[in-house]
């Protein structure tokens, strides 16, 4: 049963850059009532969540991921950190 007092309950959250520093931080702190799917061009160190390989520069792949997962929330954290 959905908790009316918890906004996250039943929400699907898509996080780009989930294998990075901020993505891991968000995943660890996201309410467990939400369904988390992480996307990244890199394979995550742990598979404690649903992972979808995704290059956000690929518009067809990004659209396909969004269409399949149908997220309520997208947290975009993908970026280049080694420049």
N, C-alpha and C positions, 0 to 999 in steps of 0.2 A: 504494500500500500504506500502511496506517495505521501510524504510528509509535507503538509501545507506550510509549515513554518521554515522549511529549508528550501531556499530557492534552487540550490544545486541538485536536489533530489530528482533523478531521472534525466538530467541534462546530459547531452553528448558534447564533449569538449575535444576539439581538434587542436593540437599544439604542433606548430612547425618548429623545427630546430629542437626537438624533444631530447636528443642525445647530448645537447650542449649544456653548459653550466646553468643557464637560466631555465632551460626546459626541464632539467632534472629537479631544480629547486621547485618549480611550479608543480610538477607531478607529485613530489613528496608532500606538498602542502594542500593540494586540491582536496576538497571534501570527498570522502570515499563514496558518497551517495551519487556522485557524478560518474559517468562512463568516460574514461580517458582513452584517446587514441593519439599516439605520438607519431609524427612523421619527421624524417630527417634523411639527408643524403648519406649519412654515416650510420653504420650499424650500432645500436646502443650497447653499452657495456653489460647491462642486465636486461632481461626480457620480462620484467615484472609488470608489463602493461602491453596492450595491443600495439604493435608497431607496423607501420606501413612505410616502405621505402619511397621517398618522394624527393625529386629535385624541383623546388618551387619555381625554377626558371622554365619548367616544362608546363605550358598552359593546359595541354590536353591531360597530362597526368594529374595536375592539380584539380582540374574540373571533375575528372573521374573520381578522385578520392572524395571530394566534397559531395558529389552526387551519390556515391555509395554509402558514405557514413552519415550524411544529412545532419551535420552538427548544429547545435543550438548556439554554440560559442566557438569562435576561432581565436586562438592566441598565437599571433605571428611573431616568432622569435628567431626564425632562420636568418642567418647572415654570415658574412665572411669575417672571421675573427683573427685570422693569421696574416693580415696585410701590414 
